[in-house]
């Protein structure tokens, strides 16, 4: 006898376009929107107030937090975690196998990718699997990330290299790449401290 299907857990306030597919077993939080031709697989867990643009794919082993924006033509493959308030630009790319071959099965070799809270990944950027992108980091359009990215880092190029530091507001901070210093965000009043090459919010500005 066939096992009964598990209905998707879709909050009453979530919006799923008629052309989108949300497989049985998936979870969508309150206020989340899934737009044209998107596909959310059965094991995916998606939080509140997220936006999945046209032609977005979300795999089974994917965890997405709250207030995440995934723009058109992005595939979030298995072994990817996106924390709250992550932005994925149009056509950016995740991977999960480091050395793929069509004739070699490597599903047991997936490398996990973690994108921390508030990070931005620009249009057409690529994240090679197995990396962690720090909180509020900013990956420029077209960059190829091959290693872990520090919190608040501004990254660009192929392969991506660090150019500076970014605020939570999304503007470049007047800080050196290394050493020590501090900078005040004129928009939010947040104070950023650079200590031995590590950028952080001053304790009074912590969320």
C-alpha positions in Angstrom: 0.0 0.0 0.0 1.3 3.5 -0.9 2.3 5.7 2.0 0.0 8.8 2.3 1.5 12.0 0.9 2.6 14.7 3.4 1.0 18.0 2.5 3.2 21.0 2.4 3.1 23.2 5.4 2.2 26.6 3.9 1.2 29.4 6.2 -2.2 30.9 5.4 -0.5 34.3 4.6 2.1 32.8 2.2 1.6 33.5 -1.5 2.4 30.8 -4.1 1.9 31.7 -7.8 -0.2 29.3 -9.8 2.7 28.3 -12.0 5.0 27.5 -9.0 5.4 24.0 -7.5 5.7 23.4 -3.8 6.3 19.7 -3.2 4.6 17.8 -0.4 6.6 18.2 2.8 8.0 21.6 2.2 7.6 24.4 4.8 6.8 28.0 4.0 6.5 30.6 6.7 4.1 33.5 7.2 4.2 36.1 4.4 6.6 34.2 2.2 6.1 34.7 -1.6 6.9 32.2 -4.3 6.7 33.6 -7.8 6.4 32.3 -11.4 7.8 28.9 -12.3 9.7 28.4 -9.0 10.1 24.9 -7.5 10.4 24.2 -3.8 11.4 20.6 -3.0 9.8 18.5 -0.3 12.5 18.8 2.4 13.0 22.6 2.1 12.3 24.7 5.2 11.7 28.4 4.4 11.0 31.0 7.1 8.8 34.1 7.2 8.6 37.0 4.8 10.9 35.5 2.2 10.7 36.2 -1.5 11.6 33.6 -4.1 11.7 35.1 -7.6 10.9 33.7 -11.0 12.5 30.4 -11.9 14.0 29.8 -8.4 14.8 26.2 -7.4 15.1 25.2 -3.7 16.4 21.7 -3.0 15.5 19.2 -0.3 18.3 19.7 2.2 18.0 23.5 2.3 17.3 25.7 5.3 16.3 29.4 4.6 15.7 31.8 7.5 13.4 34.8 7.7 13.3 37.9 5.4 15.5 36.3 2.7 15.3 37.6 -0.8 16.3 35.2 -3.7 16.1 36.9 -7.1 15.3 35.4 -10.4 17.0 32.3 -11.8 18.8 31.2 -8.6 19.1 27.5 -7.7 19.6 26.8 -4.0 20.9 23.2 -4.0 21.1 20.7 -1.3 23.5 21.4 1.6 23.0 25.2 1.5 21.8 27.2 4.5 20.8 30.8 4.3 20.3 32.7 7.6 18.0 35.6 8.1 18.0 38.6 5.8 20.3 37.1 3.1 20.1 38.6 -0.4 20.8 36.4 -3.4 21.1 38.5 -6.6 19.8 37.4 -10.0 21.4 34.3 -11.5 24.0 33.8 -8.8 25.2 30.3 -8.4 25.5 27.8 -5.5 27.3 24.5 -5.9 27.5 21.4 -3.6 30.1 19.1 -5.2 33.7 20.2 -5.5 34.8 17.9 -8.3 31.7 16.8 -10.3 31.7 14.2 -13.0 28.5 13.2 -14.9 29.5 9.5 -14.6 30.5 9.5 -10.9 27.9 9.6 -8.2 29.0 12.0 -5.4 25.8 12.8 -3.5 27.6 11.5 -0.3 30.3 14.1 -0.8 28.3 17.3 -0.7 30.1 20.1 1.0 27.9 22.4 3.1 27.7 26.1 2.3 26.6 28.6 5.0 25.6 32.2 4.3 25.3 34.1 7.6 22.8 36.7 8.5 22.5 39.9 6.4 25.0 38.9 3.7 24.6 40.0 0.1 25.6 37.9 -2.9 25.6 40.0 -6.1 24.2 39.1 -9.5 26.0 36.2 -11.4 28.4 35.6 -8.4 29.4 32.0 -7.7 30.0 30.3 -4.4 32.1 27.2 -4.6 30.8 24.7 -2.1 32.1 24.3 1.4 32.5 28.0 2.2 31.0 30.2 4.9 30.1 33.7 4.1 30.2 35.9 7.2 27.5 38.2 8.6 26.7 41.2 6.5 29.5 40.4 4.0 29.0 41.8 0.5 29.9 39.7 -2.6 30.2 41.8 -5.7 28.5 40.9 -9.0 30.3 38.2 -10.9 32.7 37.3 -8.1 33.8 33.7 -7.6 34.1 32.8 -3.9 36.5 29.9 -3.2 37.2 30.4 0.5 35.5 31.6 3.7 34.5 35.3 3.8 34.9 37.3 7.0 31.9 39.2 8.5 31.4 42.6 6.9 33.9 41.9 4.2 33.6 43.4 0.7 34.6 40.8 -1.9 35.0 41.1 -5.7 36.9 39.5 -8.6 37.8 36.0 -9.9 38.8 34.5 -7.6 37.2 36.8 -5.1 39.5 38.9 -3.0 38.7 41.3 -0.2 38.6 45.0 -1.1 37.4 46.5 2.1 34.6 46.4 4.7 30.8 47.1 4.4 28.2 48.3 6.9 24.9 46.6 7.7 23.4 49.5 5.8 25.2 48.4 2.7 27.9 51.1 2.2 31.6 50.9 2.3 33.3 51.7 5.6 36.4 53.9 5.7 38.6 51.1 7.3 41.8 49.5 6.3 41.8 45.8 5.4 43.9 45.0 8.4 45.1 46.6 11.6 42.9 48.5 14.0 40.4 51.4 13.7 36.8 52.4 14.0 34.1 53.9 11.7 30.6 55.3 12.3 27.8 54.6 9.9 26.2 58.0 9.2 22.8 56.4 8.4 22.3 54.2 11.4 24.7 55.4 14.0 26.3 52.0 14.3 29.9 52.0 15.4 32.3 49.5 13.7 35.5 48.3 15.3 38.4 46.9 13.4 40.7 44.9 15.7 43.7 42.9 14.3 42.0 42.6 10.9 38.6 41.6 12.3 35.6 43.9 11.8 32.7 43.9 14.3 29.9 46.0 15.6 30.5 47.8 18.9 28.7 46.0 21.7 26.1 48.8 22.0 25.1 48.2 18.4 24.6 44.4 18.6 21.1 43.3 17.5 
